[in-house]
Amino acid sequence: MDYKKDEIQQHFNDYLEYRRGSQTDIDELRDELIHDCFNSNYYIIGRHRAREWMGEEAFNIVSFIKDYEEMSFGEILTDLSEPERVLNMYVYIIGEEIVADYINKLEKWTWGKVA
């Protein structure tokens, strides 16, 4: 699912720019990027704002989370009746994909420099 993925990608890019003070710092955080960027604070706070953000995609997002959690954990852990939790879990899952892509690009770039 790619709903608002570009917006979530921009959030990650802004996070990286904020952290960019030291490339070493980012390199050391590679394993913590997903948690630090997408789990240490809510992406959106408030039920109303969450409902607005999800719009007509709310049910698709719920289904996406259910599939992800059942495959990853064998059960559904997110309270799917709370729009704020649903939205933030969705952003976390998409954030995992974005961070994985970033790390893969970083490793290819680093490997290319070494070779």
Secondary structure, 3 states (H helix, E strand, C coil): CCCCHHHHHHHHHHHHHHHCCCHHHHHHCHHHHHHHHHCCCCCCCCHHHHHHHHHHHHHHHHHHHHHHHHHHHCCCCCCCCCHHHHHHHHHHHHHHHHHHHHHHHHHHHHHHHHC
